[in-house]
């Protein structure tokens, strides 16, 4: 090879090396680009990143993470792993770019949330505060809002600090807007519970529940997704004026299922059916024409009801009541204890008629026995 040929070959090799160097350093990085880089060091709480530029780029502490208070070195350790960053500021006079790791992670998080919304997935999030009109939650580092109408809690303030299950109602990453629902999750869970309950519940089965509401006509008991009705008449064998006399909200009780209407999603319950029937024991002790001391439970226009055995009420007819009051010279009051005589006892019909010692007529009693 001639000398000129050797020179040309060397020049060509040098040119190729120059081109390779030029290609390496002739980058076109600009603000808004996503670039890959590795952590090469730290400058205080800032993180230095090699992205293949003339100088290392920097991720300021505020752009490391907005999700927690971990040190920058814990969020972005120098482990040789390649990560993605967003250029948030063009190179300065020293040729250094400013990057953000937080914004990249947030972008992927928004993307994940959009997918979760499309899938109608349940998301767990921590309640961070109660605000006007609802509550705020932390969803994968993004602040979400749950309107009051979509919060299923008696006191939303009690949810602060707790992790609850939510579904996404609407999402707008550009507006940093994430609206969620707690009620939707609870409603769907209860619907599934109701379905399972009606598939397995049977008449006469005994279930445990929690009293969730009291009304004049009875109590509502949550038996696992369904609020069954415990009527006033099924609370106790004894007379009950109001459920609050015996029960309280939040109390856990065992009840027996006495009615099921799957079409109307209703279940009727009984508490007294799990208690011994007092009429069975009363039939062994109560005899006609024998005296019984009892307590006046209530007074109606047709007479007074007197409890002459625990859970067993007998009727003192109005005529007998008036005659008793006339002869004793005093009015009978509810809660008063009086002496009575069993005039007629029909355990099959659960009916007892009374009289009093001052109005008792042995001849009438004999006529009853003759019947």
VOBA-1610 file (N, C-alpha, C; in pm, whole numbers, padded with zeros to 5 digits, always signed):
BEGIN
Unk+00085-00119+00000Unk+00000+00000+00000Unk+00089+00124+00000Unk+00051+00221-00081Unk+00131+00342-00090Unk+00115+00425+00036Unk+00210+00520+00053Unk+00205+00609+00170Unk+00076+00687+00172Unk+00036+00734+00050Unk-00091+00808+00043Unk-00208+00723+00085Unk-00203+00594+00046Unk-00312+00504+00083Unk-00319+00483+00233Unk-00199+00474+00297Unk-00196+00457+00442Unk-00253+00580+00512Unk-00215+00697+00458Unk-00265+00823+00517Unk-00418+00830+00506Unk-00465+00793+00387Unk-00612+00794+00367Unk-00682+00699+00463Unk-00617+00582+00485Unk-00677+00483+00576Unk-00682+00535+00719Unk-00573+00599+00762Unk-00568+00655+00897Unk-00671+00766+00912Unk-00676+00851+00808Unk-00774+00961+00812Unk-00917+00907+00819Unk-00943+00797+00746Unk-01075+00736+00745Unk-01108+00681+00884Unk-01009+00616+00947Unk-01030+00562+01082Unk-01057+00674+01181Unk-00978+00784+01168Unk-00998+00898+01256Unk-01136+00960+01235Unk-01176+00964+01107Unk-01307+01020+01075Unk-01419+00937+01134Unk-01403+00803+01123Unk-01503+00713+01180Unk-01513+00730+01331Unk-01398+00743+01397Unk-01396+00762+01542Unk-01461+00895+01576Unk-01433+00996+01496Unk-01493+01128+01519Unk-01644+01124+01502Unk-01684+01050+01399Unk-01828+01038+01376Unk-01897+00967+01492Unk-01826+00864+01544Unk-01883+00792+01659Unk-01894+00885+01781Unk-01788+00964+01800Unk-01789+01060+01911Unk-01897+01166+01890Unk-01906+01210+01765Unk-02007+01311+01732Unk-02148+01258+01755Unk-02166+01131+01714Unk-02297+01068+01732Unk-02330+01053+01881Unk-02224+01026+01960Unk-02245+01007+02103Unk-02285+01137+02171Unk-02220+01245+02130Unk-02242+01371+02199Unk-02334+01468+02125Unk-02371+01431+02004Unk-02461+01518+01928Unk-02605+01483+01962Unk-02643+01499+02089Unk-02777+01465+02136Unk-02871+01581+02108Unk-02999+01550+02111Unk-03100+01655+02097Unk-03202+01634+02210Unk-03161+01670+02330Unk-03251+01662+02445Unk-03324+01794+02458Unk-03450+01788+02492Unk-03524+01913+02511Unk-03630+01895+02620Unk-03675+02004+02671Unk-03776+02004+02777Unk-03901+01928+02732Unk-03950+01841+02819Unk-04069+01762+02788Unk-04038+01622+02741Unk-03910+01594+02713Unk-03872+01460+02668Unk-03866+01363+02787Unk-03898+01237+02758Unk-03875+01130+02853Unk-03741+01066+02817Unk-03649+01061+02914Unk-03517+01004+02889Unk-03489+00895+02993Unk-03396+00809+02957Unk-03355+00704+03050Unk-03220+00739+03109Unk-03201+00704+03234Unk-03074+00735+03300Unk-03053+00653+03424Unk-02931+00661+03477Unk-02894+00588+03598Unk-02842+00685+03702Unk-02868+00653+03828Unk-02820+00735+03938Unk-02669+00717+03950Unk-02597+00830+03951Unk-02450+00823+03963Unk-02398+00893+04088Unk-02486+00957+04161Unk-02441+01023+04283Unk-02548+01115+04340Unk-02509+01188+04446Unk-02601+01275+04516Unk-02532+01408+04546Unk-02611+01511+04549Unk-02562+01644+04586Unk-02661+01700+04687Unk-02630+01674+04812Unk-02727+01704+04916Unk-02844+01609+04902Unk-02965+01664+04892Unk-03085+01581+04872Unk-03121+01569+04724Unk-03045+01636+04637Unk-03068+01622+04493Unk-02998+01495+04444Unk-03046+01443+04331Unk-02992+01318+04276Unk-02931+01347+04140Unk-02808+01296+04117Unk-02739+01315+03990Unk-02763+01195+03901Unk-02799+01223+03775Unk-02838+01117+03681Unk-02755+01126+03553Unk-02705+01011+03509Unk-02636+01003+03380Unk-02739+00967+03274Unk-02764+01064+03181Unk-02860+01039+03073Unk-02790+01037+02937Unk-02653+01037+02941Unk-02579+01036+02817Unk-02553+01173+02761Unk-02569+01276+02843Unk-02541+01413+02800Unk-02397+01449+02835Unk-02357+01575+02802Unk-02221+01618+02831Unk-02193+01615+02980Unk-02290+01653+03058Unk-02277+01652+03204Unk-02394+01575+03264Unk-02379+01540+03389Unk-02487+01469+03456Unk-02606+01563+03477Unk-02726+01506+03466Unk-02848+01582+03492Unk-02879+01573+03641Unk-02970+01658+03688Unk-03003+01661+03830Unk-03154+01649+03850Unk-03189+01572+03953Unk-03330+01562+03996Unk-03339+01632+04132Unk-03398+01752+04138Unk-03411+01821+04268Unk-03495+01737+04365Unk-03475+01760+04491Unk-03547+01683+04593Unk-03698+01688+04572Unk-03750+01805+04535Unk-03895+01819+04518Unk-03949+01737+04402Unk-03858+01696+04310Unk-03901+01618+04194Unk-03868+01469+04208Unk-03821+01432+04328Unk-03789+01291+04351Unk-03915+01213+04378Unk-03993+01259+04475Unk-04118+01189+04509Unk-04209+01280+04585Unk-04337+01270+04554Unk-04436+01347+04627Unk-04525+01256+04708Unk-04487+01128+04719Unk-04572+01027+04782Unk-04542+01006+04929Unk-04416+01029+04967Unk-04379+01003+05106Unk-04264+01093+05145Unk-04213+01073+05264Unk-04104+01157+05316Unk-03972+01083+05319Unk-03959+00980+05236Unk-03834+00905+05234Unk-03721+00992+05178Unk-03597+00973+05226Unk-03483+01045+05169Unk-03468+01013+05021Unk-03412+01108+04945Unk-03396+01089+04801Unk-03319+00963+04768Unk-03216+00932+04849Unk-03132+00816+04822Unk-03209+00685+04838Unk-03317+00687+04916Unk-03399+00566+04932Unk-03494+00550+04814Unk-03545+00664+04765Unk-03637+00659+04652Unk-03561+00628+04523Unk-03445+00692+04509Unk-03361+00671+04390Unk-03222+00627+04435Unk-03206+00500+04467Unk-03075+00451+04511Unk-02978+00437+04394Unk-02850+00441+04425Unk-02746+00423+04323Unk-02722+00273+04304Unk-02815+00209+04233Unk-02812+00064+04220Unk-02783+00018+04077Unk-02752+00113+03988Unk-02722+00076+03851Unk-02845+00050+03766Unk-02960+00065+03824Unk-03084+00040+03750Unk-03119+00160+03663Unk-03164+00132+03542Unk-03203+00238+03450Unk-03350+00274+03473Unk-03373+00405+03486Unk-03509+00453+03512Unk-03545+00561+03411Unk-03674+00592+03406Unk-03721+00698+03317Unk-03738+00829+03393Unk-03704+00939+03325Unk-03715+01072+03385Unk-03773+01167+03281Unk-03834+01275+03330Unk-03889+01378+03242Unk-03800+01502+03252Unk-03759+01556+03137Unk-03682+01679+03137Unk-03778+01795+03162Unk-03762+01862+03275Unk-03852+01971+03311Unk-03788+02108+03291Unk-03656+02109+03263Unk-03586+02236+03240Unk-03468+02211+03147Unk-03458+02293+03043Unk-03347+02278+02948Unk-03213+02300+03017Unk-03106+02258+02949Unk-02973+02268+03008Unk-02938+02413+03041Unk-02866+02425+03152Unk-02823+02557+03195Unk-02689+02590+03131Unk-02622+02695+03181Unk-02495+02738+03123Unk-02388+02630+03134Unk-02404+02542+03232Unk-02306+02435+03251Unk-02346+02308+03176Unk-02452+02317+03099Unk-02497+02202+03020Unk-02573+02098+03100Unk-02627+02137+03215Unk-02697+02042+03303Unk-02848+02057+03287Unk-02913+01942+03265Unk-03059+01938+03254Unk-03121+01914+03393Unk-03242+01965+03411Unk-03317+01938+03534Unk-03426+01837+03502Unk-03430+01731+03581Unk-03522+01621+03556Unk-03626+01606+03667Unk-03730+01531+03636Unk-03831+01495+03736Unk-03856+01344+03731Unk-03847+01283+03844Unk-03882+01141+03855Unk-04029+01129+03898Unk-04071+01222+03983Unk-04207+01221+04036Unk-04312+01229+03924Unk-04290+01317+03828Unk-04390+01337+03723Unk-04404+01213+03634Unk-04295+01141+03614Unk-04302+01018+03535Unk-04384+00913+03609Unk-04353+00900+03737Unk-04427+00801+03818Unk-04575+00838+03822Unk-04605+00968+03838Unk-04744+01013+03841Unk-04815+00982+03709Unk-04744+01003+03599Unk-04804+00976+03468Unk-04843+00829+03455Unk-04752+00742+03499Unk-04783+00599+03495Unk-04896+00564+03593Unk-04898+00634+03706Unk-05004+00609+03806Unk-05140+00647+03749Unk-05147+00765+03684Unk-05273+00806+03620Unk-05318+00703+03517Unk-05221+00652+03442Unk-05252+00551+03340Unk-05307+00425+03405Unk-05245+00385+03518Unk-05294+00266+03591Unk-05435+00290+03644Unk-05460+00412+03693Unk-05592+00443+03747Unk-05699+00442+03637Unk-05663+00491+03520Unk-05759+00488+03409Unk-05794+00344+03373Unk-05696+00257+03379Unk-05721+00115+03352Unk-05810+00054+03460Unk-05785+00091+03585Unk-05867+00040+03696Unk-06011+00088+03684Unk-06029+00212+03635Unk-06165+00263+03614Unk-06235+00184+03504Unk-06163+00159+03394Unk-06222+00083+03283Unk-06262-00058+03328Unk-06184-00114+03420Unk-06212-00248+03470Unk-06312-00248+03586Unk-06351-00127+03630Unk-06444-00113+03744Unk-06389-00184+03867Unk-06259-00170+03888Unk-06191-00239+03997Unk-06210-00168+04131Unk-06197-00244+04238Unk-06200-00188+04374Unk-06058-00147+04412Unk-06044-00027+04467Unk-05914+00028+04504Unk-05913+00058+04653Unk-05804+00024+04719Unk-05790+00057+04861Unk-05712+00187+04873Unk-05760+00276+04960Unk-05695+00406+04978Unk-05712+00452+05122Unk-05618+00533+05167Unk-05624+00586+05303Unk-05697+00720+05303Unk-05788+00736+05399Unk-05859+00863+05414Unk-05766+00960+05487Unk-05739+01074+05423Unk-05643+01169+05480Unk-05710+01286+05553Unk-05832+01321+05514Unk-05899+01434+05579Unk-06046+01439+05544Unk-06123+01500+05635Unk-06263+01532+05604Unk-06268+01679+05564Unk-06332+01707+05452Unk-06342+01845+05404Unk-06489+01876+05376Unk-06515+02000+05343Unk-06652+02040+05312Unk-06702+01962+05190Unk-06809+01891+05207Unk-06868+01817+05096Unk-06818+01677+05076Unk-06728+01629+05163Unk-06679+01492+05146Unk-06551+01463+05220Unk-06473+01368+05169Unk-06346+01331+05230Unk-06237+01322+05123Unk-06111+01341+05164Unk-05996+01328+05075Unk-05927+01195+05102Unk-05879+01132+04995Unk-05811+01003+05009Unk-05680+01005+04930Unk-05585+00925+04975Unk-05457+00911+04905Unk-05462+00782+04824Unk-05466+00799+04690Unk-05477+00684+04601Unk-05346+00671+04523Unk-05259+00582+04568Unk-05132+00558+04499Unk-05053+00687+04481Unk-05060+00775+04583Unk-04986+00900+04578Unk-05063+01015+04516Unk-05182+00990+04466Unk-05265+01095+04406Unk-05383+01125+04498Unk-05414+01253+04511Unk-05525+01291+04599Unk-05658+01271+04528Unk-05745+01196+04590Unk-05878+01173+04537Unk-05983+01234+04628Unk-06102+01258+04573Unk-06212+01318+04649Unk-06334+01226+04645Unk-06392+01205+04763Unk-06514+01124+04773Unk-06626+01214+04823Unk-06727+01246+04740Unk-06837+01333+04783Unk-06914+01270+04901Unk-06974+01355+04981Unk-07049+01307+05098Unk-07156+01206+05060Unk-07218+01227+04943Unk-07325+01136+04899Unk-07271+00998+04864Unk-07139+00986+04852Unk-07079+00857+04818Unk-06993+00803+04933Unk-07013+00859+05053Unk-06944+00809+05173Unk-07043+00728+05253Unk-07011+00603+05281Unk-07100+00517+05359Unk-07045+00508+05501Unk-07081+00608+05581Unk-07037+00612+05721Unk-07126+00709+05797Unk-07158+00675+05922Unk-07239+00764+06004Unk-07164+00893+06033Unk-07034+00881+06060Unk-06950+00997+06089Unk-06824+00988+06004Unk-06817+01062+05891Unk-06698+01056+05803Unk-06568+01085+05875Unk-06573+01166+05981Unk-06451+01199+06054Unk-06385+01075+06113Unk-06467+00975+06146Unk-06413+00852+06203Unk-06332+00771+06101Unk-06349+00802+05971Unk-06276+00730+05868Unk-06134+00781+05848Unk-06106+00903+05897Unk-05973+00962+05877Unk-05866+00871+05937Unk-05766+00838+05855Unk-05658+00750+05899Unk-05684+00604+05868Unk-05807+00573+05826Unk-05842+00435+05794Unk-05827+00410+05643Unk-05807+00283+05609Unk-05802+00241+05469Unk-05938+00187+05430Unk-05997+00243+05324Unk-06130+00202+05281Unk-06124+00159+05134Unk-06227+00090+05090Unk-06235+00044+04952Unk-06320+00140+04869Unk-06272+00169+04748Unk-06335+00269+04664Unk-06343+00222+04519Unk-06430+00290+04443Unk-06433+00273+04298Unk-06427+00413+04236Unk-06367+00420+04117Unk-06351+00548+04049Unk-06479+00586+03975Unk-06529+00707+04004Unk-06646+00759+03934Unk-06604+00836+03809Unk-06503+00922+03823Unk-06453+00999+03709Unk-06305+01030+03731Unk-06233+01047+03619Unk-06090+01071+03626Unk-06049+01167+03515Unk-05968+01269+03550Unk-05919+01367+03453Unk-05776+01405+03491Unk-05677+01333+03435Unk-05537+01360+03470Unk-05494+01504+03440Unk-05545+01563+03332Unk-05504+01699+03295Unk-05547+01799+03401Unk-05663+01775+03462Unk-05714+01864+03567Unk-05677+01815+03706Unk-05600+01707+03710Unk-05561+01647+03838Unk-05686+01619+03923Unk-05787+01561+03858Unk-05918+01543+03921Unk-05953+01394+03928Unk-05974+01347+04049Unk-06007+01206+04070Unk-06124+01198+04169Unk-06241+01158+04119Unk-06362+01148+04202Unk-06393+01000+04224Unk-06418+00964+04351Unk-06434+00824+04385Unk-06561+00801+04468Unk-06596+00674+04483Unk-06717+00637+04559Unk-06687+00524+04656Unk-06729+00545+04778Unk-06721+00441+04882Unk-06853+00365+04887Unk-06961+00439+04870Unk-07095+00380+04876Unk-07115+00272+04771Unk-07061+00297+04650Unk-07078+00201+04541Unk-07019+00065+04576Unk-06902+00066+04638Unk-06838-00060+04679Unk-06922-00130+04785Unk-06963-00053+04886Unk-07041-00111+04995Unk-07174-00167+04943Unk-07240-00092+04854Unk-07368-00137+04799Unk-07353-00266+04720Unk-07247-00275+04641Unk-07224-00396+04561Unk-07190-00514+04651Unk-07113-00488+04756Unk-07080-00595+04850Unk-07205-00644+04922Unk-07292-00550+04960Unk-07415-00588+05029Unk-07507-00666+04935Unk-07511-00626+04808Unk-07593-00698+04710Unk-07546-00843+04697Unk-07415-00861+04696Unk-07359-00996+04688Unk-07387-01074+04816Unk-07378-01005+04929Unk-07408-01068+05057Unk-07555-01111+05063Unk-07643-01021+05013Unk-07786-01054+05013Unk-07815-01175+04926Unk-07748-01180+04811Unk-07766-01294+04721Unk-07724-01423+04789Unk-07607-01420+04853Unk-07556-01539+04923Unk-07646-01576+05040Unk-07696-01472+05108Unk-07781-01496+05225Unk-07910-01567+05185Unk-07976-01517+05080Unk-08102-01577+05038Unk-08082-01717+04981Unk-07962-01746+04934Unk-07933-01880+04883Unk-07915-01980+04996Unk-07880-01930+05115Unk-07846-02022+05225Unk-07939-02015+05345Unk-08013-01905+05357Unk-08097-01890+05475Unk-08222-01977+05466Unk-08270-02022+05580Unk-08390-02108+05585Unk-08478-02065+05701Unk-08608-02095+05687Unk-08702-02070+05796Unk-08659-02152+05917Unk-08669-02091+06034Unk-08633-02150+06164Unk-08483-02151+06191Unk-08401-02107+06093Unk-08257-02101+06120Unk-08228-01988+06217Unk-08124-02005+06296Unk-08084-01905+06395Unk-07960-01833+06342Unk-07966-01701+06340Unk-07855-01621+06289Unk-07819-01513+06391Unk-07695-01467+06381Unk-07651-01358+06468Unk-07650-01228+06388Unk-07693-01121+06450Unk-07697-00994+06381Unk-07672-00878+06474Unk-07664-00760+06415Unk-07642-00637+06491Unk-07760-00543+06471Unk-07810-00489+06579Unk-07922-00395+06572Unk-07873-00264+06513Unk-07933-00223+06400Unk-07888-00102+06331Unk-07989+00013+06343Unk-08115-00021+06375Unk-08214+00087+06387Unk-08332+00040+06470Unk-08387+00133+06548Unk-08505+00104+06630Unk-08619+00194+06587Unk-08739+00137+06578Unk-08858+00212+06541Unk-08972+00175+06634Unk-09083+00249+06626Unk-09197+00221+06714Unk-09250+00079+06694Unk-09240+00028+06571Unk-09298-00102+06538Unk-09199-00218+06550Unk-09073-00190+06583Unk-08978-00299+06597Unk-08834-00255+06579Unk-08747-00352+06550Unk-08604-00324+06534Unk-08555-00383+06403Unk-08459-00315+06341Unk-08395-00367+06220Unk-08260-00425+06259Unk-08239-00550+06217Unk-08118-00622+06255Unk-08040-00660+06130Unk-07914-00617+06124Unk-07827-00653+06012Unk-07779-00796+06033Unk-07824-00886+05946Unk-07788-01028+05960Unk-07692-01071+05850Unk-07614-00974+05798Unk-07514-01007+05697Unk-07549-00955+05560Unk-07574-00823+05550Unk-07608-00764+05422Unk-07756-00735+05406Unk-07837-00787+05496Unk-07982-00762+05493Unk-08026-00713+05630Unk-08108-00608+05630Unk-08165-00560+05755Unk-08299-00629+05775Unk-08297-00735+05855Unk-08419-00808+05885Unk-08503-00733+05987Unk-08635-00751+05980Unk-08725-00683+06073Unk-08759-00773+06191Unk-08733-00721+06309Unk-08773-00787+06434Unk-08894-00710+06487Unk-09017-00758+06459Unk-09137-00685+06500Unk-09145-00671+06651Unk-09216-00571+06695Unk-09233-00545+06837Unk-09290-00667+06909Unk-09384-00736+06844Unk-09449-00852+06905Unk-09356-00973+06917Unk-09242-00970+06845Unk-09150-01083+06847Unk-09026-01058+06931Unk-09025-00947+07002Unk-08907-00914+07083Unk-08906-00993+07214Unk-09020-01003+07278Unk-09025-01070+07408Unk-09164-01127+07432Unk-09171-01229+07518Unk-09300-01283+07558Unk-09372-01183+07647Unk-09297-01098+07711Unk-09357-00995+07795Unk-09397-00875+07710Unk-09487-00796+07762Unk-09531-00678+07689Unk-09417-00578+07679Unk-09398-00524+07557Unk-09294-00425+07532Unk-09359-00300+07473Unk-09343-00186+07540Unk-09400-00060+07489Unk-09320-00010+07369Unk-09189-00021+07379Unk-09102+00029+07271Unk-08973-00053+07270Unk-08915-00078+07152Unk-08791-00158+07146Unk-08679-00107+07235Unk-08675+00025+07255Unk-08568+00082+07338Unk-08576+00037+07483Unk-08692-00019+07522Unk-08705-00070+07659Unk-08615-00191+07682Unk-08582-00261+07573Unk-08505-00385+07586Unk-08377-00383+07502Unk-08383-00322+07384Unk-08273-00329+07288Unk-08203-00194+07271Unk-08083-00198+07213Unk-08009-00076+07184Unk-07933-00092+07053Unk-07915+00018+06979Unk-07844+00016+06852Unk-07698-00025+06875Unk-07649-00114+06789Unk-07512-00163+06802Unk-07503-00294+06879Unk-07612-00331+06946Unk-07614-00456+07024Unk-07619-00577+06930Unk-07544-00679+06962Unk-07542-00802+06883Unk-07633-00904+06953Unk-07723-00964+06873Unk-07819-01060+06928Unk-07835-01178+06833Unk-07883-01289+06887Unk-07918-01404+06805Unk-08070-01404+06786Unk-08112-01425+06662Unk-08254-01423+06631Unk-08288-01543+06543Unk-08415-01576+06539Unk-08461-01687+06456Unk-08537-01633+06335Unk-08513-01692+06219Unk-08581-01651+06096Unk-08721-01712+06095Unk-08823-01626+06086Unk-08961-01676+06087Unk-09034-01644+05956Unk-08970-01568+05868Unk-09032-01536+05740Unk-08929-01490+05638Unk-08947-01534+05512Unk-08856-01496+05403Unk-08937-01458+05280Unk-08911-01337+05228Unk-08973-01292+05103Unk-08860-01247+05012Unk-08813-01339+04929Unk-08697-01310+04844Unk-08729-01204+04739Unk-08853-01203+04690Unk-08891-01105+04587Unk-08881-00962+04642Unk-08925-00945+04764Unk-08922-00812+04825Unk-08795-00790+04908Unk-08707-00893+04909Unk-08580-00884+04984Unk-08606-00855+05132Unk-08701-00930+05189Unk-08736-00907+05330Unk-08721-01035+05410Unk-08677-01017+05532Unk-08664-01129+05625Unk-08727-01087+05758Unk-08814-01171+05811Unk-08876-01146+05941Unk-08807-01229+06048Unk-08788-01168+06162Unk-08710-01232+06268Unk-08788-01238+06399Unk-08741-01325+06486Unk-08801-01337+06619Unk-08692-01357+06722Unk-08706-01285+06831Unk-08615-01302+06945Unk-08680-01388+07052Unk-08810-01371+07068Unk-08879-01443+07175Unk-08891-01592+07146Unk-08885-01630+07016Unk-08896-01773+06983Unk-08777-01853+07034Unk-08667-01782+07064Unk-08549-01850+07118Unk-08553-01859+07271Unk-08658-01800+07328Unk-08675-01803+07473Unk-08783-01906+07509Unk-08774-01965+07626Unk-08877-02063+07667Unk-09016-02001+07663Unk-09113-02077+07614Unk-09250-02030+07606Unk-09309-02029+07747Unk-09337-01911+07802Unk-09387-01906+07941Unk-09523-01970+07958Unk-09602-01980+07849Unk-09734-02040+07861Unk-09725-02189+07890Unk-09618-02252+07846Unk-09600-02394+07874Unk-09583-02417+08023Unk-09496-02337+08084Unk-09474-02349+08229Unk-09594-02299+08307Unk-09657-02194+08255Unk-09773-02139+08326Unk-09887-02239+08334Unk-09903-02319+08228Unk-10011-02418+08228Unk-09993-02524+08336Unk-09869-02538+08384Unk-09842-02636+08491Unk-09873-02578+08629Unk-09879-02447+08639Unk-09893-02384+08771Unk-10026-02314+08792Unk-10083-02259+08683Unk-10204-02179+08699Unk-10328-02269+08696Unk-10416-02245+08791Unk-10542-02320+08800Unk-10658-02223+08814Unk-10771-02261+08756Unk-10891-02178+08768Unk-10938-02172+08912Unk-10993-02057+08948Unk-11047-02030+09082Unk-10940-02023+09190Unk-10814-02010+09147Unk-10704-01994+09243Unk-10654-01850+09238Unk-10613-01796+09353Unk-10565-01657+09356Unk-10426-01645+09291Unk-10403-01532+09223Unk-10273-01502+09164Unk-10246-01352+09182Unk-10129-01323+09232Unk-10089-01183+09242Unk-10024-01144+09109Unk-10058-01025+09060Unk-10003-00983+08931Unk-09979-00833+08923Unk-09914-00792+08815Unk-09882-00651+08793Unk-09960-00599+08673Unk-10024-00485+08689Unk-10099-00424+08580Unk-10000-00374+08474Unk-10011-00427+08353Unk-09919-00392+08244Unk-09973-00276+08161Unk-10100-00282+08126Unk-10161-00173+08049Unk-10312-00179+08069Unk-10374-00065+08047Unk-10519-00052+08065Unk-10583-00006+07935Unk-10682-00080+07889Unk-10755-00048+07766Unk-10901-00019+07800Unk-10978+00020+07697Unk-11119+00052+07721Unk-11201-00072+07756Unk-11147-00191+07725Unk-11221-00315+07754Unk-11168-00388+07877Unk-11067-00331+07944Unk-11018-00392+08065Unk-10870-00368+08087Unk-10816-00437+08188Unk-10675-00421+08223Unk-10602-00554+08202Unk-10480-00545+08147Unk-10396-00663+08130Unk-10302-00674+08250Unk-10306-00792+08311Unk-10228-00814+08433Unk-10133-00931+08409Unk-10004-00911+08436Unk-09907-01018+08423Unk-09909-01100+08552Unk-09964-01223+08541Unk-09978-01307+08660Unk-09872-01416+08667Unk-09791-01423+08560Unk-09678-01516+08554Unk-09578-01450+08456Unk-09447-01461+08481Unk-09351-01395+08391Unk-09377-01424+08243Unk-09418-01322+08168Unk-09444-01337+08026Unk-09586-01376+07992Unk-09672-01396+08092Unk-09810-01437+08070Unk-09904-01329+08122Unk-09988-01276+08030Unk-10082-01171+08067Unk-10224-01226+08067Unk-10301-01179+08163Unk-10442-01218+08174Unk-10527-01092+08172Unk-10652-01106+08128Unk-10740-00990+08116Unk-10834-00979+08236Unk-10832-00863+08297Unk-10931-00828+08397Unk-11034-00742+08325Unk-11153-00799+08291Unk-11252-00728+08209Unk-11290-00593+08270Unk-11338-00506+08183Unk-11370-00369+08225Unk-11473-00367+08338Unk-11574-00455+08326Unk-11678-00459+08430Unk-11618-00495+08565Unk-11527-00593+08565Unk-11463-00634+08689Unk-11371-00524+08741Unk-11303-00457+08648Unk-11211-00350+08687Unk-11286-00236+08754Unk-11399-00194+08691Unk-11477-00083+08747Unk-11534-00121+08884Unk-11585-00244+08895Unk-11642-00288+09023Unk-11534-00293+09131Unk-11414-00338+09091Unk-11302-00344+09187Unk-11267-00203+09236Unk-11263-00108+09141Unk-11227+00028+09178Unk-11336+00092+09266Unk-11463+00061+09236Unk-11572+00116+09317Unk-11569+00063+09459Unk-11540-00066+09472Unk-11542-00127+09606Unk-11418-00093+09689Unk-11306-00069+09621Unk-11184-00034+09695Unk-11169+00117+09710Unk-11241+00191+09627Unk-11237+00337+09637Unk-11109+00398+09580Unk-11040+00329+09489Unk-10919+00386+09428Unk-10906+00338+09284Unk-10836+00418+09206Unk-10814+00386+09065Unk-10693+00295+09050Unk-10707+00197+08963Unk-10595+00107+08934Unk-10498+00177+08839Unk-10368+00166+08868Unk-10265+00230+08788Unk-10173+00127+08723Unk-10117+00161+08605Unk-10020+00075+08539Unk-09897+00061+08629Unk-09850-00061+08644Unk-09736-00087+08731Unk-09775-00128+08871Unk-09903-00116+08900Unk-09952-00150+09034Unk-09968-00301+09048Unk-09936-00352+09165Unk-09953-00495+09193Unk-10087-00515+09262Unk-10168-00611+09208Unk-10299-00635+09266Unk-10322-00786+09283Unk-10417-00817+09372Unk-10457-00957+09392Unk-10568-00991+09294Unk-10556-01108+09229Unk-10658-01150+09134Unk-10693-01296+09158Unk-10799-01339+09092Unk-10838-01480+09094Unk-10861-01523+08949Unk-10802-01637+08912Unk-10817-01688+08777Unk-10959-01741+08761Unk-11034-01673+08674Unk-11173-01713+08654Unk-11183-01820+08544Unk-11106-01799+08437Unk-11108-01895+08328Unk-10971-01899+08261Unk-10922-02021+08235Unk-10789-02038+08177Unk-10798-02133+08058Unk-10759-02080+07940Unk-10759-02162+07819Unk-10617-02158+07760Unk-10529-02252+07800Unk-10389-02250+07756Unk-10373-02268+07605Unk-10465-02342+07541Unk-10454-02362+07397Unk-10469-02230+07321Unk-10564-02148+07365Unk-10586-02018+07301Unk-10504-01907+07366Unk-10431-01944+07470Unk-10348-01847+07544Unk-10434-01730+07594Unk-10543-01767+07658Unk-10634-01666+07712Unk-10668-01698+07857Unk-10662-01594+07938Unk-10696-01608+08080Unk-10786-01491+08118Unk-10896-01522+08184Unk-10986-01420+08236Unk-10972-01413+08388Unk-10975-01290+08438Unk-10955-01271+08583Unk-11075-01205+08648Unk-11075-01219+08776Unk-11162-01139+08861Unk-11076-01100+08981Unk-11136-01038+09079Unk-11060-00998+09198Unk-11130-01053+09321Unk-11058-01063+09433Unk-11121-01115+09556Unk-11245-01037+09596Unk-11246-00906+09570Unk-11361-00825+09613Unk-11479-00838+09518Unk-11454-00894+09398Unk-11564-00910+09302Unk-11591-01056+09271Unk-11521-01144+09338Unk-11530-01288+09308Unk-11665-01344+09352Unk-11728-01420+09259Unk-11857-01483+09288Unk-11840-01633+09270Unk-11836-01709+09378Unk-11815-01854+09369Unk-11918-01925+09282Unk-12041-01873+09281Unk-12143-01937+09200Unk-12112-01924+09051Unk-12063-01806+09012Unk-12023-01788+08872Unk-11905-01876+08838Unk-11815-01891+08936Unk-11699-01977+08913Unk-11744-02120+08894Unk-11846-02162+08973Unk-11897-02296+08960Unk-11964-02318+08826Unk-12029-02213+08777Unk-12094-02223+08646Unk-11990-02240+08537Unk-11876-02174+08552Unk-11768-02189+08454Unk-11716-02330+08455Unk-11700-02387+08575Unk-11649-02523+08587Unk-11747-02623+08525Unk-11876-02594+08543Unk-11978-02684+08488Unk-11973-02684+08336Unk-11942-02568+08280Unk-11929-02560+08135Unk-11816-02647+08085
//
